[in-house]
C-alpha cells in the first residue's frame, strides 16, 4: 500500500492528508486483466475541520466510486470483441478527429471510470466509448468500413483503404453541469506505402456540428507507423480548417476544464459548447514514441516513452500537450514529466505541469514522489488554481 502526503489547494488554503492506496492486480494473460484500487485520503490537518477524516470531494458523487476500477480488460486486439474499463488517459477515438488525447480525470474533483468497446465483423470495425460509465457524460462511437473488402473481397491486409463515420455527444450532467454538445466527422484513409517495419498513409476528413448550420471543419494529412523489436512510433502531420465554431480535437486533453471555461479564445472565456472559436487554419503535428534498448514490451518495459502534440493556428494561438518517461539503472528508477499549454500567444492561456519519480529498491519496496499544478472548477464556471506535492513508500507482492 503506497503512502503519500498531499496537497495544496490554493493560495492561503492548505490541506494535509495521508493517502492509503490499496491495490489488487489480477493478470489473466492476453484476454483478461483486472486492476482494482483507489487513493483514500485521510485528513491530517488544514481545510474545514468539519469535512471529516476522508476528503469528501473524492467521494461525493456516484461517478467518483468508479475510481476503484483502475483497469478491467476483457478480450484483446486480436479478438472479435474487446472491453476495457478504467481511467482514460490520452484516449483517442480511432481517427482522433473528435476525441483526441482526452483524459476523463482532468477535473481534480471528478474521478469517473470510463470505458470503450471494440468489435470487428468484416468489413466493419467499430469502437464505442463512454467517459463515465456511472454518469451522463461523453458517449460516442466510430464505425470504420474496409472499402477494399467491399469492392474486391477479403484483402490480404485489412484496413488499407477505409471510410469512417464518428459521432460524440456530451450530456454535461456529471462532474458538474455544462451545456450539451454534439459533433460528427467523416474520415477517409489510404495506406500508400507498406514495408515490414513501417507504413505510410494519407488521410482526409470533414466534420460539423449537427443542428448548427455553418459549423464545419476539414482536414488533410499524412501519417507514418513504425514497428520494430525495439521501437514503436506513431507520427502524424495535418492541415486543418475551422469554420463557424467547429474544430477538430474538441474533446481533447483540456476538455474536462474547457467544458466550464475555454482557454485561449476570448478574454471572457465561457464553456466550450458556447464560446466562439475563430475561423482559420491550423497545422497539427503528433508523435508517440516508445523505445527499449533490449526489447520493446508493455508500458512497464520501456527505456523511453514519449508523446507530444502541437497545434498552431493561423490567428496566433498555439496548443501543446506532452509527456516523457525514462527508465534508468536497470529499470529501478523511473522519471516522468508531463506538461500542457492551451492558448499560448493569446489571451486566456492555461498551463499545467507535473512530475513523478519512482525508485524501486529491496525487491518489493519502492519510494515515490509526485508534484504539479491543478485547476479546480468552482461555481460560475471559474477555475481556481492549486498545486500538489506527494511523497511516500509502497510495497507490492505478486503470486
C-alpha positions in Angstrom: 0.0 0.0 0.0 1.7 3.2 -1.1 1.6 6.2 1.4 1.7 9.8 0.4 1.4 13.3 1.9 -0.7 15.6 -0.2 -1.7 18.7 -1.4 -2.0 22.4 -1.5 -5.3 23.6 -3.0 -4.7 27.3 -3.5 -3.1 30.5 -2.2 -3.6 30.7 1.6 -5.5 27.4 1.7 -3.7 24.2 2.5 -4.8 20.8 3.5 -2.7 17.8 4.5 -3.5 14.2 4.1 -2.1 10.7 4.5 -3.0 8.7 1.3 -3.6 5.0 1.5 -3.8 3.3 -1.8 -4.7 -0.4 -1.6 -4.4 -2.2 -4.9 -5.3 -5.6 -6.3 -4.0 -6.8 -9.7 -5.0 -10.0 -11.5 -3.1 -10.8 -14.7 -5.1 -13.3 -16.7 -3.0 -13.1 -19.9 -3.9 -11.5 -23.2 -7.6 -11.9 -22.8 -8.2 -10.8 -19.2 -6.8 -8.3 -16.7 -8.1 -6.6 -13.5 -6.6 -3.8 -11.5 -8.7 -2.5 -8.5 -7.7 0.2 -6.1 -8.2 3.9 -5.3 -6.4 6.6 -3.3 -8.1 7.1 0.1 -7.0 10.4 1.5 -7.2 10.7 5.3 -7.1 14.3 6.7 -4.0 15.3 8.8 -4.9 19.0 9.1 -5.9 22.2 7.4 -9.1 22.9 5.5 -12.5 22.7 7.1 -12.3 20.5 10.2 -16.0 19.6 9.7 -15.1 17.9 6.4 -14.5 14.6 8.1 -11.5 12.3 8.1 -11.8 11.3 4.4 -11.6 14.0 1.7 -15.2 14.4 0.8 -14.6 15.8 -2.7 -13.2 12.4 -3.7 -16.4 10.5 -2.9 -19.4 12.9 -3.1 -20.9 11.7 -6.4 -21.8 8.3 -7.8 -19.2 8.8 -10.6 -16.4 9.0 -8.0 -16.9 5.4 -7.0 -15.8 4.4 -10.4 -12.2 5.2 -9.5 -12.0 1.8 -7.7 -11.8 0.2 -11.2 -8.4 1.2 -12.5 -8.4 -1.2 -15.3 -10.6 -4.1 -16.5 -9.7 -5.8 -19.7 -11.8 -8.4 -21.5 -10.6 -9.6 -24.9 -7.7 -8.4 -26.9 -6.8 -6.6 -30.1 -6.9 -9.9 -31.9 -10.3 -10.9 -30.5 -13.6 -10.2 -32.4 -14.7 -8.1 -29.4 -13.0 -6.4 -26.5 -14.0 -4.3 -23.5 -11.8 -2.0 -21.4 -12.9 0.0 -18.3 -10.9 2.4 -16.1 -9.3 5.8 -16.2 -9.0 7.2 -19.7 -5.6 8.9 -20.2 -4.7 10.4 -23.6 -7.5 8.4 -25.2 -8.3 8.9 -28.9 -11.3 7.5 -30.8 -9.8 5.8 -33.9 -9.2 8.6 -36.3 -8.9 11.1 -33.4 -10.6 14.0 -35.1 -13.3 14.3 -32.5 -11.8 12.6 -29.4 -8.0 13.2 -29.3 -5.7 12.6 -26.3 -8.7 13.0 -24.0 -8.4 12.5 -20.2 -11.5 11.9 -18.1 -9.5 12.8 -14.9 -8.7 16.4 -15.9 -11.0 17.8 -13.1 -9.3 17.0 -9.8 -12.6 16.6 -8.0 -14.2 14.2 -10.6 -12.9 10.6 -10.7 -15.1 8.6 -13.2 -14.4 5.2 -14.7 -14.6 5.3 -18.4 -14.7 2.5 -20.9 -14.6 1.5 -24.6 -15.7 -1.5 -26.6 -14.2 -2.7 -29.8 -15.8 -5.1 -32.3 -14.9 -6.5 -35.7 -17.2 -8.0 -38.3 -15.7 -7.8 -41.7 -15.8 -5.4 -43.5 -16.7 -3.3 -40.4 -14.7 -2.3 -37.3 -16.4 -0.4 -34.5 -15.3 1.4 -31.4 -17.7 2.9 -28.9 -16.8 4.7 -25.7 -18.2 6.4 -22.6 -16.1 8.8 -20.5 -18.2 7.9 -17.4 -20.0 4.5 -17.1 -21.8 5.7 -14.0 -22.9 9.2 -15.2 -24.4 11.0 -18.2 -21.3 12.4 -19.8 -19.4 11.9 -23.1 -20.5 9.0 -25.3 -19.5 8.3 -28.8 -18.7 5.8 -31.5 -16.8 5.4 -34.8 -17.7 2.9 -37.5 -15.0 2.1 -40.0 -15.6 0.4 -43.3 -12.9 -1.5 -45.2 -13.6 -0.3 -48.8 -11.2 -2.7 -50.5 -13.1 -5.6 -48.8 -16.4 -4.4 -50.1 -15.3 -3.9 -53.7 -12.8 -6.8 -54.2 -13.4 -9.3 -51.4 -11.4 -10.0 -48.3 -7.9 -8.4 -48.8 -4.6 -10.0 -47.7 -4.1 -6.9 -45.5 -7.2 -5.4 -43.9 -7.7 -1.7 -43.4 -5.6 -0.3 -46.2 -8.5 1.8 -47.7 -11.2 2.8 -45.2 -14.1 5.2 -44.7 -15.1 6.0 -41.1 -18.0 7.9 -39.5 -17.8 9.1 -35.9 -20.2 11.0 -33.6 -19.8 12.1 -30.0 -22.3 13.7 -27.6 -21.7 15.3 -24.2 -24.7 15.2 -21.9 -23.0 17.6 -19.5 -24.7 16.1 -16.4 -21.9 14.5 -14.4 -18.8 16.1 -12.9 -20.6 19.4 -12.8 -23.3 20.7 -15.2 -22.3 22.2 -18.5 -24.0 22.8 -21.9 -24.6 19.8 -24.2 -22.5 19.4 -27.3 -22.7 17.0 -30.3 -20.1 16.7 -33.1 -19.8 14.3 -36.1 -16.9 13.6 -38.5 -16.4 11.6 -41.8 -12.8 10.3 -42.5 -11.1 8.5 -45.3 -7.6 6.8 -45.0 -5.4 5.2 -47.7 -2.3 3.2 -46.8 0.1 4.1 -49.7 3.4 2.6 -48.6 3.8 -0.9 -46.9 7.1 -2.1 -45.5 7.8 -4.8 -43.0 8.9 -2.2 -40.4 6.7 0.8 -41.3 3.6 2.0 -43.2 2.7 5.4 -44.5 -0.9 6.6 -45.1 -2.8 9.6 -46.4 -6.0 10.9 -44.7 -8.7 13.4 -45.3 -11.9 14.3 -43.4 -14.8 16.6 -42.9 -16.8 17.3 -39.8 -19.5 19.5 -38.3 -22.0 20.2 -35.5 -25.4 18.6 -36.3 -28.2 21.1 -35.9 -25.9 24.1 -36.2 -25.5 25.5 -39.7 -22.2 26.9 -40.8 -20.2 25.0 -38.2 -17.8 22.7 -40.1 -14.2 21.8 -40.5 -11.9 19.9 -42.9 -8.6 18.1 -42.6 -6.0 16.5 -44.8 -2.7 15.0 -43.8 -0.1 12.2 -43.8 0.8 9.6 -41.1 3.5 7.0 -40.5 3.6 4.0 -38.2 6.9 2.3 -37.3 7.1 -1.1 -35.6 10.3 -2.9 -34.8 11.5 -5.1 -32.0 12.8 -2.1 -30.1 10.8 0.8 -31.5 7.2 1.8 -31.8 6.3 5.2 -33.3 3.1 6.8 -34.5 3.7 10.1 -36.4 1.0 12.4 -37.9 1.1 15.8 -39.7 -2.2 17.5 -40.7 -3.5 20.7 -42.2 -6.9 21.7 -40.7 -9.6 24.2 -41.5 -12.1 25.5 -38.8 -15.3 27.5 -39.5 -18.3 28.6 -37.5 -17.0 27.4 -34.2 -16.2 23.8 -35.1 -12.7 22.5 -34.5 -11.0 19.1 -34.7 -10.0 17.5 -31.4 -12.6 19.4 -29.4 -12.8 16.6 -26.9 -9.1 16.8 -26.1 -6.7 16.8 -23.1 -8.1 20.1 -21.8 -11.8 19.3 -22.3 -12.8 18.5 -18.7 -11.8 22.1 -17.9 -12.8 23.7 -21.2 -16.4 22.4 -20.8 -16.6 25.0 -17.9 -14.3 27.7 -19.2 -12.5 27.5 -22.6 -8.9 28.8 -22.8 -7.2 30.9 -25.4 -10.3 32.1 -27.3 -11.7 35.2 -25.7 -10.9 37.2 -22.6 -14.3 36.3 -21.1 -14.0 32.6 -21.8 -17.1 30.5 -21.3 -18.0 26.8 -21.8 -16.6 25.1 -24.9 -20.1 24.4 -26.2 -20.9 28.1 -26.3 -17.6 30.0 -26.6 -16.8 31.3 -30.2 -13.8 29.7 -31.9 -12.3 31.9 -34.6 -12.4 30.8 -38.3 -9.0 29.9 -39.7 -6.4 27.2 -40.4 -4.1 25.2 -38.2 -1.2 22.8 -38.5 -1.3 19.8 -36.2 1.7 17.5 -35.5 1.8 14.5 -33.2 4.4 11.9 -32.3 4.1 8.9 -30.0 7.3 7.0 -29.5 8.2 4.0 -27.3 11.8 2.6 -27.3 13.6 0.0 -25.3 17.3 -0.9 -25.6 16.6 -4.7 -25.0 13.2 -5.4 -26.5 10.0 -3.3 -26.5 7.3 -4.6 -24.1 4.3 -3.1 -22.5 4.3 0.3 -20.8 6.2 -1.2 -17.8 9.2 -2.1 -20.0 10.3 0.9 -22.0 13.5 2.8 -21.5 11.9 5.7 -23.2 8.2 6.5 -23.6 7.3 9.9 -25.1 4.3 11.7 -26.6 4.0 15.2 -27.9 1.2 17.0 -29.8 1.4 20.6 -31.1 -1.2 22.6 -33.0 -0.5 26.1 -34.3 -3.4 28.3 -35.5 -3.3 30.9 -38.3 -4.6 33.6 -35.9 -1.7 33.1 -33.4 -2.8 30.5 -30.9 -0.6 27.5 -30.1 -1.6 24.4 -28.1 0.9 21.8 -26.7 0.5 18.6 -24.8 3.2 16.1 -24.0 4.7 13.5 -21.6 8.1 11.8 -21.4 9.2 9.0 -19.1 12.6 7.3 -18.9 13.8 4.2 -17.0 17.3 4.1 -15.6 19.6 1.9 -13.6 18.3 -1.5 -14.8 14.7 -0.1 -14.6 14.9 0.6 -10.9 14.4 4.3 -11.3 11.6 5.9 -13.4 11.3 9.6 -14.1 8.3 11.2 -15.8 7.4 14.8 -16.8 4.1 16.0 -18.2 3.0 19.4 -19.4 0.2 21.1 -21.2 -0.2 24.6 -22.6 -3.6 25.7 -24.1 -3.9 29.1 -25.9 -0.3 30.2 -25.9 0.3 33.6 -27.5 -3.3 34.8 -27.0 -5.5 36.0 -24.1 -6.5 33.4 -21.5 -3.5 31.0 -21.7 -3.8 27.9 -19.5 -0.9 25.7 -18.5 -0.4 22.6 -16.2 2.7 20.7 -15.3 3.5 17.6 -13.2 6.5 15.4 -12.5 6.9 11.9 -10.9 9.8 9.8 -9.6 9.6 6.1 -8.7 12.5 4.3 -7.2 12.3 0.5 -6.6 14.7 -1.0 -4.0 14.9 -4.1 -1.9 12.8 -6.0 -4.5 9.2 -5.3 -3.4 9.7 -1.9 -1.9 9.6 1.4 -3.8 9.7 5.1 -3.0 7.7 7.7 -5.0 7.3 11.4 -5.2 4.9 13.5 -7.3 4.2 17.2 -7.7 2.5 19.6 -10.0 -0.2 22.2 -10.6 -4.0 21.8 -10.7 -7.1 23.7 -11.7 -10.4 23.2 -9.7 -13.7 24.1 -11.3 -15.9 26.3 -9.0 -19.4 27.8 -9.1 -19.8 30.3 -12.0 -17.6 28.2 -14.3 -14.5 29.7 -12.8 -11.2 27.8 -12.4 -9.3 28.0 -9.1 -5.6 27.3 -9.4 -3.9 25.0 -6.9 -0.9 22.7 -6.6 0.0 19.4 -5.0 3.0 17.5 -3.8 3.2 13.9 -2.5 5.9 11.5 -1.4 5.9 8.2 0.3 6.7 4.5 0.3 5.0 1.5 -1.3 5.1 -2.3 -1.3 3.7 -4.8 -3.8 3.5 -8.5 -3.8 2.7 -10.9 -6.7 1.8 -14.5 -6.6 
